[in-house]
Amino acid sequence: MTEIIATNYSVYINKGIAKDINRFFRNNKNRYSKVFILVDENSLKYCYPQLVNAIDVFKDAEIIEIESGEDSKNIEVCHHIWTTLSEYGADRKSLFVNLGGGVIGDMGGFIASVFKRGISFINIPTTLLSQVDASVGGKVGIDLDHLKNEIGLFNTPDAVFIDSTFLNSLDKRQLFSGFAEIIKHALIADAAYWKKVQDFDISDLGDIDALIKTSVSIKNSIVQQDPKEQGLRKILNFGHTIGHAIETFSLENDEKKPMLHGEAIAVGMICEAYLSAEICKLSKSELYEITQFILGKYKIVKLEKMDHHRLIELMKHDKKNDKGDIHFALLSSIGTCEINKTAKADQIIDALNYYIQESKIFK
């Protein structure tokens, strides 16, 4: 078992995490009056059965189920869950357990943080994306009209329990969605880690714990230095200014297939690597290395030039922006990231066109 000390809580990483969860409850005996577990249909089917018979407290817990996917991450679903908590007599000593992926963790943390002015919650992330990113760092929130995490706050769980055996239930697409955040961690903070990431075969999960531990450690170190994203923590947004816009655009267009978060971030990282070369002097060789690696791992996304201006409009909602300028976290080299870099609309369009052109050549 690996324990990573975060701000006000610990992250426990282990295969067979039930024994660590039982220990946590023994150490916090009488702290919680009642336990509620938030799941979606996937975590209820594949993950909950692995825990319920092994964790005594879970046998008497109330289960609250929502539909999987980003479309559930809204205030209407939250309202339904708050009503359910009230109906089942939740009080301020109740514990909310988030068992699932990034949507469950983000929204469940938000629900707990504001119910009765805040009840405790723990995260048991069950997807690679949530294990290496969403469950750690103390950000909780929901979407507003498809705008990612527009409503939210900073609040930390009582604990996070990561078990990579849950990943065996994921399809390849979900694994690659999480792998995008691992790529990001390497690019912004650790050139040596980048080499390991390039050599890793995501279809073989045998050594995935090593990557999970490294990624969680990178993110935790950054967050501890800047918990409320006033400076350094902004580097975690590399690939996300453009990536979030692409993800949102896919969600707001019924004729387009909704993208997974990591799929959009993969595109965003290529585009923002291009901006890095233009603005922060990332070398052309490293730009090529990043572009070719990501294009080799992810399905090509069709971007239409007619949609560029809508994407820029969505980028204007990014929380890093200031005084109307669109802000980016950009690479000066692999392993080194700079914050508060601005790009004009024509530069962003060039970056989107770079992705379009490179993806055509790659084919």
BALOBA-1460 file (C-alpha; in Angstrom, 3 decimals):
// residues 363
<rec num="1" residu="m" x="0.000" y="0.000" z="0.000"/>
<rec num="2" residu="t" x="1.244" y="3.477" z="-0.921"/>
<rec num="3" residu="e" x="0.098" y="6.510" z="1.049"/>
<rec num="4" residu="i" x="0.516" y="9.969" z="-0.476"/>
<rec num="5" residu="i" x="-0.021" y="12.790" z="2.009"/>
<rec num="6" residu="a" x="-2.129" y="15.599" z="0.578"/>
<rec num="7" residu="t" x="-3.551" y="18.721" z="2.214"/>
<rec num="8" residu="n" x="-5.886" y="17.568" z="5.009"/>
<rec num="9" residu="y" x="-6.228" y="14.026" z="3.637"/>
<rec num="10" residu="s" x="-4.311" y="11.019" z="2.320"/>
<rec num="11" residu="v" x="-4.416" y="9.156" z="-0.983"/>
<rec num="12" residu="y" x="-4.119" y="5.384" z="-0.563"/>
<rec num="13" residu="i" x="-3.049" y="3.296" z="-3.565"/>
<rec num="14" residu="n" x="-3.315" y="-0.475" z="-3.327"/>
<rec num="15" residu="k" x="-4.628" y="-3.539" z="-5.111"/>
<rec num="16" residu="g" x="-7.494" y="-4.801" z="-2.955"/>
<rec num="17" residu="i" x="-8.291" y="-1.457" z="-1.358"/>
<rec num="18" residu="a" x="-11.119" y="-2.811" z="0.840"/>
<rec num="19" residu="k" x="-8.776" y="-3.564" z="3.746"/>
<rec num="20" residu="d" x="-7.502" y="0.026" z="3.689"/>
<rec num="21" residu="i" x="-11.054" y="1.366" z="3.638"/>
<rec num="22" residu="n" x="-11.964" y="-0.850" z="6.609"/>
<rec num="23" residu="r" x="-8.920" y="0.478" z="8.475"/>
<rec num="24" residu="f" x="-10.009" y="4.035" z="7.705"/>
<rec num="25" residu="f" x="-13.443" y="3.401" z="9.217"/>
<rec num="26" residu="r" x="-11.971" y="1.711" z="12.279"/>
<rec num="27" residu="n" x="-9.737" y="4.739" z="12.820"/>
<rec num="28" residu="n" x="-12.745" y="7.044" z="12.425"/>
<rec num="29" residu="k" x="-15.211" y="5.066" z="14.507"/>
<rec num="30" residu="n" x="-18.262" y="7.098" z="15.573"/>
<rec num="31" residu="r" x="-17.240" y="9.991" z="13.307"/>
<rec num="32" residu="y" x="-19.949" y="9.307" z="10.727"/>
<rec num="33" residu="s" x="-23.643" y="8.836" z="11.482"/>
<rec num="34" residu="k" x="-24.719" y="7.353" z="8.155"/>
<rec num="35" residu="v" x="-23.072" y="6.438" z="4.851"/>
<rec num="36" residu="f" x="-24.389" y="7.207" z="1.350"/>
<rec num="37" residu="i" x="-22.722" y="5.845" z="-1.789"/>
<rec num="38" residu="l" x="-23.063" y="7.630" z="-5.125"/>
<rec num="39" residu="v" x="-22.710" y="5.326" z="-8.155"/>
<rec num="40" residu="d" x="-23.599" y="5.151" z="-11.818"/>
<rec num="41" residu="e" x="-24.743" y="2.009" z="-13.610"/>
<rec num="42" residu="n" x="-21.141" y="1.028" z="-14.390"/>
<rec num="43" residu="s" x="-19.632" y="1.400" z="-10.931"/>
<rec num="44" residu="l" x="-22.726" y="-0.238" z="-9.432"/>
<rec num="45" residu="k" x="-22.295" y="-3.257" z="-11.688"/>
<rec num="46" residu="y" x="-18.526" y="-3.675" z="-11.741"/>
<rec num="47" residu="c" x="-17.099" y="-2.020" z="-8.616"/>
<rec num="48" residu="y" x="-19.677" y="-1.936" z="-5.818"/>
<rec num="49" residu="p" x="-19.956" y="-5.769" z="-5.641"/>
<rec num="50" residu="q" x="-16.192" y="-5.991" z="-4.994"/>
<rec num="51" residu="l" x="-16.558" y="-3.765" z="-1.932"/>
<rec num="52" residu="v" x="-19.926" y="-4.333" z="-0.312"/>
<rec num="53" residu="n" x="-19.163" y="-7.759" z="1.155"/>
<rec num="54" residu="a" x="-15.655" y="-6.737" z="2.207"/>
<rec num="55" residu="i" x="-16.471" y="-3.434" z="3.931"/>
<rec num="56" residu="d" x="-18.761" y="-3.721" z="6.919"/>
<rec num="57" residu="v" x="-19.966" y="-0.109" z="6.830"/>
<rec num="58" residu="f" x="-21.057" y="-0.421" z="3.205"/>
<rec num="59" residu="k" x="-23.543" y="-3.187" z="3.970"/>
<rec num="60" residu="d" x="-25.893" y="-0.694" z="5.649"/>
<rec num="61" residu="a" x="-25.167" y="2.231" z="3.317"/>
<rec num="62" residu="e" x="-27.811" y="3.849" z="1.133"/>
<rec num="63" residu="i" x="-27.076" y="3.619" z="-2.609"/>
<rec num="64" residu="i" x="-27.841" y="6.586" z="-4.875"/>
<rec num="65" residu="e" x="-27.548" y="5.849" z="-8.594"/>
<rec num="66" residu="i" x="-27.273" y="8.290" z="-11.508"/>
<rec num="67" residu="e" x="-26.744" y="7.778" z="-15.231"/>
<rec num="68" residu="s" x="-23.126" y="7.755" z="-16.347"/>
<rec num="69" residu="g" x="-21.706" y="10.513" z="-18.529"/>
<rec num="70" residu="e" x="-21.107" y="14.249" z="-18.545"/>
<rec num="71" residu="d" x="-24.789" y="14.972" z="-19.272"/>
<rec num="72" residu="s" x="-25.602" y="14.010" z="-15.672"/>
<rec num="73" residu="k" x="-23.243" y="16.591" z="-14.197"/>
<rec num="74" residu="n" x="-25.808" y="19.359" z="-13.749"/>
<rec num="75" residu="i" x="-27.803" y="21.167" z="-11.080"/>
<rec num="76" residu="e" x="-31.003" y="19.211" z="-11.799"/>
<rec num="77" residu="v" x="-29.367" y="15.904" z="-10.906"/>
<rec num="78" residu="c" x="-27.810" y="17.524" z="-7.844"/>
<rec num="79" residu="h" x="-31.242" y="18.742" z="-6.748"/>
<rec num="80" residu="h" x="-32.606" y="15.217" z="-7.010"/>
<rec num="81" residu="i" x="-29.747" y="13.845" z="-4.893"/>
<rec num="82" residu="w" x="-30.074" y="16.576" z="-2.243"/>
<rec num="83" residu="t" x="-33.770" y="15.731" z="-1.993"/>
<rec num="84" residu="t" x="-32.924" y="12.050" z="-1.633"/>
<rec num="85" residu="l" x="-30.425" y="12.806" z="1.133"/>
<rec num="86" residu="s" x="-33.039" y="14.799" z="3.001"/>
<rec num="87" residu="e" x="-35.652" y="12.096" z="2.602"/>
<rec num="88" residu="y" x="-33.255" y="9.482" z="3.984"/>
<rec num="89" residu="g" x="-32.385" y="11.589" z="7.006"/>
<rec num="90" residu="a" x="-28.838" y="12.621" z="6.172"/>
<rec num="91" residu="d" x="-27.372" y="14.917" z="8.814"/>
<rec num="92" residu="r" x="-24.162" y="16.901" z="9.101"/>
<rec num="93" residu="k" x="-22.249" y="13.830" z="10.316"/>
<rec num="94" residu="s" x="-23.227" y="11.776" z="7.275"/>
<rec num="95" residu="l" x="-20.532" y="10.563" z="4.881"/>
<rec num="96" residu="f" x="-20.905" y="10.720" z="1.097"/>
<rec num="97" residu="v" x="-18.873" y="8.107" z="-0.801"/>
<rec num="98" residu="n" x="-18.122" y="8.841" z="-4.462"/>
<rec num="99" residu="l" x="-17.665" y="5.485" z="-6.187"/>
<rec num="100" residu="g" x="-17.072" y="6.043" z="-9.885"/>
<rec num="101" residu="g" x="-15.276" y="8.128" z="-12.458"/>
<rec num="102" residu="g" x="-14.639" y="11.829" z="-12.874"/>
<rec num="103" residu="v" x="-18.285" y="12.856" z="-13.116"/>
<rec num="104" residu="i" x="-19.132" y="11.013" z="-9.892"/>
<rec num="105" residu="g" x="-16.160" y="12.510" z="-8.073"/>
<rec num="106" residu="d" x="-16.629" y="16.086" z="-9.281"/>
<rec num="107" residu="m" x="-20.379" y="16.166" z="-8.750"/>
<rec num="108" residu="g" x="-20.453" y="14.033" z="-5.611"/>
<rec num="109" residu="g" x="-17.866" y="16.256" z="-3.983"/>
<rec num="110" residu="f" x="-19.919" y="19.310" z="-4.908"/>
<rec num="111" residu="i" x="-23.133" y="17.775" z="-3.583"/>
<rec num="112" residu="a" x="-21.489" y="16.930" z="-0.259"/>
<rec num="113" residu="s" x="-19.724" y="20.288" z="0.028"/>
<rec num="114" residu="v" x="-22.920" y="22.326" z="0.007"/>
<rec num="115" residu="f" x="-25.463" y="19.957" z="1.588"/>
<rec num="116" residu="k" x="-26.228" y="21.319" z="5.080"/>
<rec num="117" residu="r" x="-23.253" y="23.675" z="4.492"/>
<rec num="118" residu="g" x="-20.988" y="20.712" z="4.006"/>
<rec num="119" residu="i" x="-20.792" y="17.040" z="4.925"/>
<rec num="120" residu="s" x="-17.754" y="14.763" z="4.677"/>
<rec num="121" residu="f" x="-16.990" y="12.770" z="1.553"/>
<rec num="122" residu="i" x="-14.411" y="10.257" z="0.350"/>
<rec num="123" residu="n" x="-13.459" y="9.343" z="-3.210"/>
<rec num="124" residu="i" x="-13.060" y="5.823" z="-4.561"/>
<rec num="125" residu="p" x="-12.193" y="6.532" z="-8.210"/>
<rec num="126" residu="t" x="-12.830" y="3.649" z="-10.590"/>
<rec num="127" residu="t" x="-11.580" y="5.006" z="-13.938"/>
<rec num="128" residu="l" x="-8.020" y="5.836" z="-14.938"/>
<rec num="129" residu="l" x="-8.997" y="9.462" z="-15.519"/>
<rec num="130" residu="s" x="-10.403" y="9.841" z="-12.027"/>
<rec num="131" residu="q" x="-7.580" y="7.902" z="-10.388"/>
<rec num="132" residu="v" x="-4.753" y="10.029" z="-11.804"/>
<rec num="133" residu="d" x="-6.534" y="13.371" z="-11.904"/>
<rec num="134" residu="a" x="-10.147" y="14.102" z="-10.963"/>
<rec num="135" residu="s" x="-10.211" y="12.493" z="-7.502"/>
<rec num="136" residu="v" x="-7.111" y="14.343" z="-6.261"/>
<rec num="137" residu="g" x="-6.635" y="18.067" z="-5.746"/>
<rec num="138" residu="g" x="-9.710" y="19.327" z="-3.946"/>
<rec num="139" residu="k" x="-11.725" y="20.682" z="-6.869"/>
<rec num="140" residu="v" x="-15.437" y="19.849" z="-6.991"/>
<rec num="141" residu="g" x="-18.071" y="21.131" z="-9.359"/>
<rec num="142" residu="i" x="-20.717" y="20.726" z="-12.019"/>
<rec num="143" residu="d" x="-21.315" y="21.982" z="-15.550"/>
<rec num="144" residu="l" x="-23.527" y="24.892" z="-16.567"/>
<rec num="145" residu="d" x="-25.211" y="24.476" z="-19.956"/>
<rec num="146" residu="h" x="-22.333" y="22.196" z="-21.039"/>
<rec num="147" residu="l" x="-19.672" y="24.662" z="-19.861"/>
<rec num="148" residu="k" x="-17.211" y="22.452" z="-17.989"/>
<rec num="149" residu="n" x="-17.058" y="22.896" z="-14.202"/>
<rec num="150" residu="e" x="-18.529" y="26.393" z="-14.392"/>
<rec num="151" residu="i" x="-20.073" y="25.980" z="-10.927"/>
<rec num="152" residu="g" x="-17.900" y="24.680" z="-8.113"/>
<rec num="153" residu="l" x="-15.561" y="25.257" z="-5.239"/>
<rec num="154" residu="f" x="-12.373" y="24.028" z="-3.599"/>
<rec num="155" residu="n" x="-12.936" y="21.360" z="-0.962"/>
<rec num="156" residu="t" x="-10.973" y="18.278" z="0.047"/>
<rec num="157" residu="p" x="-12.238" y="14.754" z="0.735"/>
<rec num="158" residu="d" x="-11.538" y="12.932" z="3.978"/>
<rec num="159" residu="a" x="-9.589" y="10.335" z="1.980"/>
<rec num="160" residu="v" x="-9.037" y="8.925" z="-1.519"/>
<rec num="161" residu="f" x="-8.718" y="5.176" z="-2.162"/>
<rec num="162" residu="i" x="-7.274" y="4.066" z="-5.511"/>
<rec num="163" residu="d" x="-7.401" y="0.448" z="-6.656"/>
<rec num="164" residu="s" x="-6.181" y="-0.274" z="-10.187"/>
<rec num="165" residu="t" x="-8.057" y="-3.591" z="-10.326"/>
<rec num="166" residu="f" x="-11.185" y="-1.551" z="-11.055"/>
<rec num="167" residu="l" x="-9.598" y="-0.630" z="-14.394"/>
<rec num="168" residu="n" x="-10.073" y="-4.181" z="-15.669"/>
<rec num="169" residu="s" x="-13.731" y="-3.350" z="-16.287"/>
<rec num="170" residu="l" x="-12.928" y="-0.405" z="-18.596"/>
<rec num="171" residu="d" x="-12.879" y="-0.498" z="-22.373"/>
<rec num="172" residu="k" x="-9.888" y="0.764" z="-24.348"/>
<rec num="173" residu="r" x="-11.517" y="4.123" z="-25.055"/>
<rec num="174" residu="q" x="-11.943" y="4.877" z="-21.345"/>
<rec num="175" residu="l" x="-8.367" y="3.844" z="-20.598"/>
<rec num="176" residu="f" x="-6.999" y="6.174" z="-23.263"/>
<rec num="177" residu="s" x="-9.148" y="8.996" z="-21.901"/>
<rec num="178" residu="g" x="-7.345" y="8.679" z="-18.582"/>
<rec num="179" residu="f" x="-3.981" y="8.168" z="-20.258"/>
<rec num="180" residu="a" x="-4.253" y="11.703" z="-21.691"/>
<rec num="181" residu="e" x="-3.921" y="13.156" z="-18.193"/>
<rec num="182" residu="i" x="-0.867" y="10.983" z="-17.565"/>
<rec num="183" residu="i" x="0.668" y="12.394" z="-20.758"/>
<rec num="184" residu="k" x="-0.105" y="15.904" z="-19.508"/>
<rec num="185" residu="h" x="1.550" y="15.335" z="-16.137"/>
<rec num="186" residu="a" x="4.733" y="14.200" z="-17.858"/>
<rec num="187" residu="l" x="4.794" y="17.063" z="-20.349"/>
<rec num="188" residu="i" x="4.327" y="19.801" z="-17.756"/>
<rec num="189" residu="a" x="6.548" y="18.504" z="-14.980"/>
<rec num="190" residu="d" x="8.891" y="15.593" z="-15.676"/>
<rec num="191" residu="a" x="10.866" y="14.926" z="-18.867"/>
<rec num="192" residu="a" x="12.108" y="11.579" z="-17.520"/>
<rec num="193" residu="y" x="8.524" y="10.529" z="-16.822"/>
<rec num="194" residu="w" x="7.642" y="11.505" z="-20.409"/>
<rec num="195" residu="k" x="10.084" y="8.867" z="-21.666"/>
<rec num="196" residu="k" x="8.436" y="6.238" z="-19.456"/>
<rec num="197" residu="v" x="4.982" y="7.283" z="-20.661"/>
<rec num="198" residu="q" x="6.084" y="6.946" z="-24.283"/>
<rec num="199" residu="d" x="7.251" y="3.386" z="-23.607"/>
<rec num="200" residu="f" x="4.113" y="2.336" z="-21.725"/>
<rec num="201" residu="d" x="1.605" y="-0.001" z="-23.359"/>
<rec num="202" residu="i" x="-1.825" y="1.021" z="-22.084"/>
<rec num="203" residu="s" x="-3.274" y="-2.325" z="-23.215"/>
<rec num="204" residu="d" x="-1.125" y="-4.036" z="-20.538"/>
<rec num="205" residu="l" x="-2.190" y="-2.799" z="-17.105"/>
<rec num="206" residu="g" x="0.387" y="-4.829" z="-15.215"/>
<rec num="207" residu="d" x="2.574" y="-1.823" z="-14.450"/>
<rec num="208" residu="i" x="-0.146" y="0.828" z="-14.324"/>
<rec num="209" residu="d" x="0.270" y="1.363" z="-10.558"/>
<rec num="210" residu="a" x="3.692" y="2.927" z="-11.133"/>
<rec num="211" residu="l" x="2.185" y="5.514" z="-13.494"/>
<rec num="212" residu="i" x="-0.741" y="6.170" z="-11.159"/>
<rec num="213" residu="k" x="1.619" y="6.806" z="-8.237"/>
<rec num="214" residu="t" x="3.833" y="9.137" z="-10.277"/>
<rec num="215" residu="s" x="0.932" y="11.115" z="-11.737"/>
<rec num="216" residu="v" x="-0.821" y="11.474" z="-8.375"/>
<rec num="217" residu="s" x="2.477" y="12.575" z="-6.794"/>
<rec num="218" residu="i" x="3.060" y="15.186" z="-9.516"/>
<rec num="219" residu="k" x="-0.427" y="16.620" z="-9.193"/>
<rec num="220" residu="n" x="-0.365" y="16.528" z="-5.401"/>
<rec num="221" residu="s" x="2.975" y="18.352" z="-5.253"/>
<rec num="222" residu="i" x="1.655" y="21.107" z="-7.513"/>
<rec num="223" residu="v" x="-1.633" y="21.445" z="-5.613"/>
<rec num="224" residu="q" x="0.057" y="21.612" z="-2.212"/>
<rec num="225" residu="q" x="2.121" y="24.567" z="-3.407"/>
<rec num="226" residu="d" x="-0.911" y="26.354" z="-4.875"/>
<rec num="227" residu="p" x="-4.187" y="24.862" z="-3.587"/>
<rec num="228" residu="k" x="-6.512" y="27.526" z="-5.024"/>
<rec num="229" residu="e" x="-4.911" y="27.991" z="-8.438"/>
<rec num="230" residu="q" x="-3.450" y="31.428" z="-7.973"/>
<rec num="231" residu="g" x="-0.248" y="30.570" z="-9.824"/>
<rec num="232" residu="l" x="1.636" y="27.294" z="-10.241"/>
<rec num="233" residu="r" x="-1.460" y="25.064" z="-10.259"/>
<rec num="234" residu="k" x="-2.451" y="26.617" z="-13.586"/>
<rec num="235" residu="i" x="0.121" y="24.406" z="-15.318"/>
<rec num="236" residu="l" x="-2.319" y="21.531" z="-14.794"/>
<rec num="237" residu="n" x="-4.474" y="23.215" z="-17.432"/>
<rec num="238" residu="f" x="-2.058" y="22.501" z="-20.281"/>
<rec num="239" residu="g" x="-4.185" y="21.220" z="-23.164"/>
<rec num="240" residu="h" x="-7.385" y="22.142" z="-21.366"/>
<rec num="241" residu="t" x="-8.178" y="25.626" z="-22.692"/>
<rec num="242" residu="i" x="-8.633" y="24.320" z="-26.221"/>
<rec num="243" residu="g" x="-9.500" y="20.801" z="-25.064"/>
<rec num="244" residu="h" x="-12.408" y="21.897" z="-22.880"/>
<rec num="245" residu="a" x="-13.790" y="24.002" z="-25.736"/>
<rec num="246" residu="i" x="-13.669" y="20.998" z="-28.073"/>
<rec num="247" residu="e" x="-15.298" y="18.782" z="-25.435"/>
<rec num="248" residu="t" x="-18.047" y="21.333" z="-24.777"/>
<rec num="249" residu="f" x="-18.647" y="21.809" z="-28.495"/>
<rec num="250" residu="s" x="-19.169" y="18.064" z="-28.905"/>
<rec num="251" residu="l" x="-21.665" y="18.050" z="-26.032"/>
<rec num="252" residu="e" x="-23.719" y="20.964" z="-27.331"/>
<rec num="253" residu="n" x="-24.079" y="19.550" z="-30.861"/>
<rec num="254" residu="d" x="-26.537" y="16.682" z="-31.121"/>
<rec num="255" residu="e" x="-25.207" y="15.659" z="-34.536"/>
<rec num="256" residu="k" x="-21.718" y="15.117" z="-33.117"/>
<rec num="257" residu="k" x="-20.741" y="12.129" z="-30.975"/>
<rec num="258" residu="p" x="-19.894" y="13.369" z="-27.446"/>
<rec num="259" residu="m" x="-16.186" y="13.144" z="-26.755"/>
<rec num="260" residu="l" x="-14.635" y="11.773" z="-23.622"/>
<rec num="261" residu="h" x="-12.641" y="14.277" z="-21.606"/>
<rec num="262" residu="g" x="-9.249" y="12.763" z="-22.385"/>
<rec num="263" residu="e" x="-9.997" y="12.537" z="-26.103"/>
<rec num="264" residu="a" x="-10.606" y="16.269" z="-26.233"/>
<rec num="265" residu="i" x="-7.562" y="17.011" z="-24.058"/>
<rec num="266" residu="a" x="-5.376" y="14.976" z="-26.426"/>
<rec num="267" residu="v" x="-6.381" y="17.310" z="-29.267"/>
<rec num="268" residu="g" x="-5.935" y="20.290" z="-26.976"/>
<rec num="269" residu="m" x="-2.385" y="19.242" z="-26.080"/>
<rec num="270" residu="i" x="-1.358" y="19.092" z="-29.747"/>
<rec num="271" residu="c" x="-2.879" y="22.511" z="-30.413"/>
<rec num="272" residu="e" x="-1.344" y="24.030" z="-27.301"/>
<rec num="273" residu="a" x="2.016" y="22.438" z="-28.066"/>
<rec num="274" residu="y" x="1.864" y="24.358" z="-31.338"/>
<rec num="275" residu="l" x="1.125" y="27.557" z="-29.401"/>
<rec num="276" residu="s" x="3.997" y="26.653" z="-27.093"/>
<rec num="277" residu="a" x="6.358" y="26.613" z="-30.079"/>
<rec num="278" residu="e" x="5.010" y="29.956" z="-31.283"/>
<rec num="279" residu="i" x="4.887" y="31.748" z="-27.911"/>
<rec num="280" residu="c" x="7.250" y="29.949" z="-25.499"/>
<rec num="281" residu="k" x="9.899" y="28.702" z="-27.946"/>
<rec num="282" residu="l" x="9.180" y="24.996" z="-27.510"/>
<rec num="283" residu="s" x="11.570" y="23.401" z="-29.970"/>
<rec num="284" residu="k" x="10.237" y="22.180" z="-33.304"/>
<rec num="285" residu="s" x="11.666" y="18.728" z="-32.564"/>
<rec num="286" residu="e" x="9.750" y="18.472" z="-29.269"/>
<rec num="287" residu="l" x="6.581" y="19.788" z="-30.941"/>
<rec num="288" residu="y" x="6.949" y="17.053" z="-33.547"/>
<rec num="289" residu="e" x="7.626" y="14.439" z="-30.854"/>
<rec num="290" residu="i" x="4.497" y="15.402" z="-28.896"/>
<rec num="291" residu="t" x="2.329" y="15.611" z="-32.019"/>
<rec num="292" residu="q" x="3.392" y="12.258" z="-33.436"/>
<rec num="293" residu="f" x="3.048" y="10.446" z="-30.122"/>
<rec num="294" residu="i" x="-0.480" y="11.701" z="-29.439"/>
<rec num="295" residu="l" x="-1.663" y="11.211" z="-33.030"/>
<rec num="296" residu="g" x="-0.322" y="7.663" z="-32.832"/>
<rec num="297" residu="k" x="-2.381" y="6.913" z="-29.727"/>
<rec num="298" residu="y" x="-5.695" y="8.680" z="-30.333"/>
<rec num="299" residu="k" x="-8.341" y="8.524" z="-33.000"/>
<rec num="300" residu="i" x="-8.254" y="11.541" z="-35.301"/>
<rec num="301" residu="v" x="-10.924" y="14.097" z="-34.398"/>
<rec num="302" residu="k" x="-12.559" y="15.880" z="-37.307"/>
<rec num="303" residu="l" x="-12.403" y="19.646" z="-36.760"/>
<rec num="304" residu="e" x="-14.224" y="21.930" z="-39.170"/>
<rec num="305" residu="k" x="-12.720" y="25.323" z="-39.981"/>
<rec num="306" residu="m" x="-16.228" y="26.805" z="-39.894"/>
<rec num="307" residu="d" x="-16.406" y="25.921" z="-36.186"/>
<rec num="308" residu="h" x="-13.188" y="27.683" z="-35.142"/>
<rec num="309" residu="h" x="-14.848" y="30.894" z="-34.047"/>
<rec num="310" residu="r" x="-17.396" y="29.021" z="-31.923"/>
<rec num="311" residu="l" x="-14.531" y="27.188" z="-30.249"/>
<rec num="312" residu="i" x="-12.845" y="30.509" z="-29.484"/>
<rec num="313" residu="e" x="-16.089" y="31.819" z="-28.000"/>
<rec num="314" residu="l" x="-16.150" y="28.790" z="-25.695"/>
<rec num="315" residu="m" x="-12.519" y="29.399" z="-24.725"/>
<rec num="316" residu="k" x="-13.494" y="32.864" z="-23.529"/>
<rec num="317" residu="h" x="-15.350" y="31.161" z="-20.647"/>
<rec num="318" residu="d" x="-12.154" y="29.549" z="-19.348"/>
<rec num="319" residu="k" x="-11.593" y="30.361" z="-15.683"/>
<rec num="320" residu="k" x="-7.927" y="31.312" z="-16.231"/>
<rec num="321" residu="n" x="-8.857" y="34.251" z="-18.455"/>
<rec num="322" residu="d" x="-8.272" y="37.833" z="-17.379"/>
<rec num="323" residu="k" x="-9.501" y="41.130" z="-18.827"/>
<rec num="324" residu="g" x="-10.859" y="39.471" z="-21.938"/>
<rec num="325" residu="d" x="-7.593" y="37.721" z="-22.833"/>
<rec num="326" residu="i" x="-7.550" y="33.958" z="-23.335"/>
<rec num="327" residu="h" x="-4.861" y="32.511" z="-21.073"/>
<rec num="328" residu="f" x="-2.890" y="29.327" z="-21.600"/>
<rec num="329" residu="a" x="-0.395" y="27.155" z="-19.759"/>
<rec num="330" residu="l" x="2.289" y="26.453" z="-22.372"/>
<rec num="331" residu="l" x="5.488" y="24.434" z="-22.607"/>
<rec num="332" residu="s" x="8.915" y="26.020" z="-22.981"/>
<rec num="333" residu="s" x="10.306" y="22.487" z="-23.125"/>
<rec num="334" residu="i" x="9.071" y="19.012" z="-22.301"/>
<rec num="335" residu="g" x="8.887" y="18.957" z="-18.502"/>
<rec num="336" residu="t" x="8.706" y="22.748" z="-18.108"/>
<rec num="337" residu="c" x="5.466" y="24.725" z="-18.284"/>
<rec num="338" residu="e" x="4.755" y="28.464" z="-18.089"/>
<rec num="339" residu="i" x="1.499" y="30.089" z="-16.996"/>
<rec num="340" residu="n" x="-0.525" y="33.182" z="-17.911"/>
<rec num="341" residu="k" x="0.436" y="33.121" z="-21.577"/>
<rec num="342" residu="t" x="-2.023" y="34.840" z="-23.899"/>
<rec num="343" residu="a" x="-2.831" y="34.017" z="-27.498"/>
<rec num="344" residu="k" x="-4.770" y="36.022" z="-30.066"/>
<rec num="345" residu="a" x="-7.649" y="34.578" z="-32.048"/>
<rec num="346" residu="d" x="-5.558" y="34.205" z="-35.214"/>
<rec num="347" residu="q" x="-2.894" y="32.267" z="-33.281"/>
<rec num="348" residu="i" x="-5.536" y="29.934" z="-31.836"/>
<rec num="349" residu="i" x="-6.981" y="29.383" z="-35.326"/>
<rec num="350" residu="d" x="-3.469" y="28.569" z="-36.567"/>
<rec num="351" residu="a" x="-3.147" y="26.017" z="-33.756"/>
<rec num="352" residu="l" x="-6.452" y="24.368" z="-34.689"/>
<rec num="353" residu="n" x="-5.398" y="24.321" z="-38.340"/>
<rec num="354" residu="y" x="-2.083" y="22.778" z="-37.318"/>
<rec num="355" residu="y" x="-3.973" y="19.858" z="-35.775"/>
<rec num="356" residu="i" x="-6.103" y="19.493" z="-38.912"/>
<rec num="357" residu="q" x="-3.062" y="19.513" z="-41.177"/>
<rec num="358" residu="e" x="-0.946" y="17.177" z="-39.070"/>
<rec num="359" residu="s" x="-3.773" y="14.690" z="-38.661"/>
<rec num="360" residu="k" x="-4.175" y="14.557" z="-42.462"/>
<rec num="361" residu="i" x="-0.459" y="13.926" z="-42.916"/>
<rec num="362" residu="f" x="-0.463" y="11.280" z="-40.177"/>
<rec num="363" residu="k" x="-3.190" y="9.326" z="-41.922"/>
